[in-house]
Amino acid sequence: MQAIPGELLTIDRRDRVNKPFNDLDLRSVAERIGDFEDVILPFSPERAMAEASHCIHCPDPAACTLACPAHNDIPSAMWLIEQGRFVEAAEIYHKTSTLPEICGRVCPHEALCQGSCVQNKKAGPVLTGELEAFVLDYEYINSHYAIPKGRPSGNRVAIIGAGPAGLACAEQLIQYGHEVTIFESKPSAGGLLVYGIPNFKLPKKVWNQKWAQFINAGVQFKPNTYIGKDESVDDLFTHGYSAVFIGVGSEIDAKMENTPGTDIPGVYEATDFLIRTNVEQSLLPANMRERIEVGKRVVVIGGGDTASDCLRTALRLGSEEVTCLYRRTEKEMPGGKKDRKLARQEGAKYKWLTQPVKFIAGPDGRLAAVECIEMRLGDPDAKGRRKPVPVPDSNFSVAADTAILALGYWPDPVLGKTTPDLETHDWGLITVKDSSTGATSRPGVFSGGDCVTGPDLVVTAMVAGRKAAAAIDKYLREKR
Ligand SMILES: Cc1cc2nc3c(=O)[nH]c(=O)nc-3n(C[C@H](O)[C@H](O)[C@H](O)COP(=O)(O)OP(=O)(O)OC[C@H]3O[C@@H](n4cnc5c(N)ncnc54)[C@H](O)[C@@H]3O)c2cc1C
C-alpha cells in the first residue's frame, strides 16, 4: 500500500517521461583505485530532489515496490524526496527495511527496483538505490533515528549469527518487546557486511553507525562465541531463552577439488583474501591477522560478485595485471553487471572459457603460474545453464604470483550435527517448513538467510530475518 497514492497526485507524467537521464557520478578511476573509499559520489540535496522528480508514480502496487524483496514503498519515498522532505522519506524505508542505508548501497538495484522501473523504456530508470542511501545519510546527520522498543514481554530470544538475517530478526524482536542476545563467532557483528563486502562498496562507517543503533536499543552481544562448539542450541534453551533464531549464513569457501597446487603460498581463498585485506586488524579473528602479500600478477577464479570484489581489491592493493579466469562465457556469469563494469573500468581483464587445472610453484616455492585448459560450452544442465566441457590438448599457462579462488560457498554443517531434531539438507542448509515463518523441524527454533537458501543477497536475508521475528513473536505469545 502506497502511503502517498500516485493516483491522487497531480503531476505531468509526459513531462517526467521526457526528462533526460543522468547516471550516477563516480570518482575518477585513478582516484578510486588509490584507496578503499566509496566509488559513488553522493547526491547533493538538489540533485536528489531532481532525480526523485523522474518518478512517474505508477499505480499501486508499483513495479519497483514489487521487485524489491522488502517491498519498500519507493514511490512514496520519491514523492517526499522530490519535495525535500528527506527525513520523512527515510521513515518510509524504516517501515519495511532494517538495513536501508546498506541496501541502498549494496542491493543489485539494476536487477531489482531500478531494473523494473518503467522509465527504463524511455530515458533511463529513477536512481532509487542511491536515493535510498542519500535520505538515510541525511537522516543520520540531521535527525536521530532510534530503533523503537516495544513494551517488555519478559521473553528472551537468542540469535545465532550477527549478519543481515540475525540483525533484522533482532531489530524486529526489540520492537515486539522481547529481549535479544546475539551470539556471534567473530569478534564483530555484521556478518558479510563486515567480513566480506569491501569498503569501496559499503563504507565501514555506515556499518558502524547502524550497529550503534542496535547497541542503543539494548541488544546484548556475545562475540567470539561459536554455537555448536562453545555452546549448543540446547544450552541456550537451558539458559532461559524461549526461542532461538539461526542466521549463520553460508560462509565456507568451496574448494577446488582435484586440482594440484592449491596449497602453494600465493593461492588464497576469497574470504580469507577479502577479510585480511579489507578489515581492520582489531576486528580480525586471531587466525587471520597475518597480512596478505599480493603480487603484481593476480588471477581470480570464479564468476560471481565475490570474484568482482577480489579483482577490485587486488587493483587497489597495487597489482598491475589482474585477470578473472572463468570457465563459461560472460553470458553465464552469475555476478552482477554493475560490479563487473566497475571492475573493467578499474583495469580488470577477463579470460572466458578457461579452467585452471594446476597451480605451479616457482624456484622460491611461491606461485609462479597457473596451468589452464580451454573449455567450450556443451549441453544445458538441470538449471538450463550450458555446461563447460574441456577442449582436449588445449592446455596453456598463465603467469601469476597470486591466485584467489572465488568459487562459491557452502553452509557450515555444525548446527545440524549438534542440534537434535534439527533437519538439514544439501551439506548443511537448514530446512525450514515454511519460508514465510522460518520455522524449522525443532519447535522454538527458527532460521533464515543464506543458511537456509544458500548464498543470496543482503536484502533477502534481511527479509527472512524480519519474517522469522514475526513468527517468533506469535510463537511466544501463543506459548504463554
Ligand atoms: C564477498 C561477498 C560480497 C557480497 N556482496 C554483496 C552485495 O554487494 N550485495 C548483496 O546484496 N549481497 C552481497 N553478498 C551476499 C550477502 O553478503 C549475503 O547474502 C548476506 O550477508 C547473508 O546474510 P546472513 O545473515 O544470512 O549471513 P552472513 O552475512 O554470512 O552472517 C552470518 C553470521 O553468522 C556467524 N556465524 C556463523 N556460524 C556461527 C555459529 N555457529 N555461531 C555463531 N555465529 C556464527 C558468522 O560469523 C556471520 O557473522 C556478498 C557476499 C560475499 C561473500
PDBQT file of the ligand as one rigid body, heavy atoms in Angstrom, charges set to zero:
ROOT
HETATM    1  C1  LIG A 501      32.406 -11.160  -0.902  1.00  0.00    +0.000 C 
HETATM    2  C2  LIG A 501      30.924 -11.032  -0.883  1.00  0.00    +0.000 A 
HETATM    3  C3  LIG A 501      30.322  -9.900  -1.434  1.00  0.00    +0.000 A 
HETATM    4  C4  LIG A 501      28.943  -9.772  -1.425  1.00  0.00    +0.000 A 
HETATM    5  N1  LIG A 501      28.390  -8.652  -1.967  1.00  0.00    +0.000 NA
HETATM    6  C5  LIG A 501      27.047  -8.493  -1.908  1.00  0.00    +0.000 A 
HETATM    7  C6  LIG A 501      26.447  -7.318  -2.436  1.00  0.00    +0.000 A 
HETATM    8  O1  LIG A 501      27.117  -6.438  -2.963  1.00  0.00    +0.000 OA
HETATM    9  N2  LIG A 501      25.091  -7.188  -2.324  1.00  0.00    +0.000 N 
HETATM   10  C7  LIG A 501      24.306  -8.140  -1.731  1.00  0.00    +0.000 A 
HETATM   11  O2  LIG A 501      23.088  -7.958  -1.623  1.00  0.00    +0.000 OA
HETATM   12  N3  LIG A 501      24.856  -9.273  -1.249  1.00  0.00    +0.000 NA
HETATM   13  C8  LIG A 501      26.200  -9.469  -1.319  1.00  0.00    +0.000 A 
HETATM   14  N4  LIG A 501      26.760 -10.611  -0.825  1.00  0.00    +0.000 N 
HETATM   15  C9  LIG A 501      25.866 -11.620  -0.200  1.00  0.00    +0.000 C 
HETATM   16  C10 LIG A 501      25.427 -11.176   1.194  1.00  0.00    +0.000 C 
HETATM   17  O3  LIG A 501      26.506 -10.628   1.912  1.00  0.00    +0.000 OA
HETATM   18  C11 LIG A 501      24.817 -12.348   1.956  1.00  0.00    +0.000 C 
HETATM   19  O4  LIG A 501      23.781 -12.904   1.169  1.00  0.00    +0.000 OA
HETATM   20  C12 LIG A 501      24.259 -11.920   3.318  1.00  0.00    +0.000 C 
HETATM   21  O5  LIG A 501      25.261 -11.333   4.115  1.00  0.00    +0.000 OA
HETATM   22  C13 LIG A 501      23.662 -13.125   4.048  1.00  0.00    +0.000 C 
HETATM   23  O6  LIG A 501      23.260 -12.742   5.334  1.00  0.00    +0.000 OA
HETATM   24  P1  LIG A 501      23.166 -13.812   6.513  1.00  0.00    +0.000 P 
HETATM   25  O7  LIG A 501      22.771 -13.061   7.728  1.00  0.00    +0.000 OA
HETATM   26  O8  LIG A 501      22.328 -14.947   6.074  1.00  0.00    +0.000 OA
HETATM   27  O9  LIG A 501      24.641 -14.406   6.668  1.00  0.00    +0.000 OA
HETATM   28  P2  LIG A 501      26.041 -13.734   6.973  1.00  0.00    +0.000 P 
HETATM   29  O10 LIG A 501      26.140 -12.339   6.498  1.00  0.00    +0.000 OA
HETATM   30  O11 LIG A 501      27.020 -14.702   6.415  1.00  0.00    +0.000 OA
HETATM   31  O12 LIG A 501      26.137 -13.719   8.560  1.00  0.00    +0.000 OA
HETATM   32  C14 LIG A 501      26.197 -14.919   9.305  1.00  0.00    +0.000 C 
HETATM   33  C15 LIG A 501      26.889 -14.645  10.632  1.00  0.00    +0.000 C 
HETATM   34  O13 LIG A 501      26.822 -15.818  11.444  1.00  0.00    +0.000 OA
HETATM   35  C16 LIG A 501      28.075 -16.024  12.078  1.00  0.00    +0.000 C 
HETATM   36  N5  LIG A 501      28.170 -17.446  12.398  1.00  0.00    +0.000 N 
HETATM   37  C17 LIG A 501      28.333 -18.477  11.549  1.00  0.00    +0.000 A 
HETATM   38  N6  LIG A 501      28.306 -19.649  12.212  1.00  0.00    +0.000 NA
HETATM   39  C18 LIG A 501      28.121 -19.340  13.516  1.00  0.00    +0.000 A 
HETATM   40  C19 LIG A 501      27.982 -20.126  14.696  1.00  0.00    +0.000 A 
HETATM   41  N7  LIG A 501      27.987 -21.463  14.642  1.00  0.00    +0.000 N 
HETATM   42  N8  LIG A 501      27.851 -19.491  15.892  1.00  0.00    +0.000 NA
HETATM   43  C20 LIG A 501      27.808 -18.121  15.956  1.00  0.00    +0.000 A 
HETATM   44  N9  LIG A 501      27.909 -17.343  14.857  1.00  0.00    +0.000 NA
HETATM   45  C21 LIG A 501      28.045 -17.945  13.652  1.00  0.00    +0.000 A 
HETATM   46  C22 LIG A 501      29.064 -15.566  11.045  1.00  0.00    +0.000 C 
HETATM   47  O14 LIG A 501      30.327 -15.249  11.619  1.00  0.00    +0.000 OA
HETATM   48  C23 LIG A 501      28.362 -14.326  10.487  1.00  0.00    +0.000 C 
HETATM   49  O15 LIG A 501      28.668 -13.177  11.237  1.00  0.00    +0.000 OA
HETATM   50  C24 LIG A 501      28.141 -10.791  -0.847  1.00  0.00    +0.000 A 
HETATM   51  C25 LIG A 501      28.737 -11.936  -0.321  1.00  0.00    +0.000 A 
HETATM   52  C26 LIG A 501      30.107 -12.062  -0.350  1.00  0.00    +0.000 A 
HETATM   53  C27 LIG A 501      30.738 -13.312   0.207  1.00  0.00    +0.000 C 
ENDROOT
TORSDOF 0
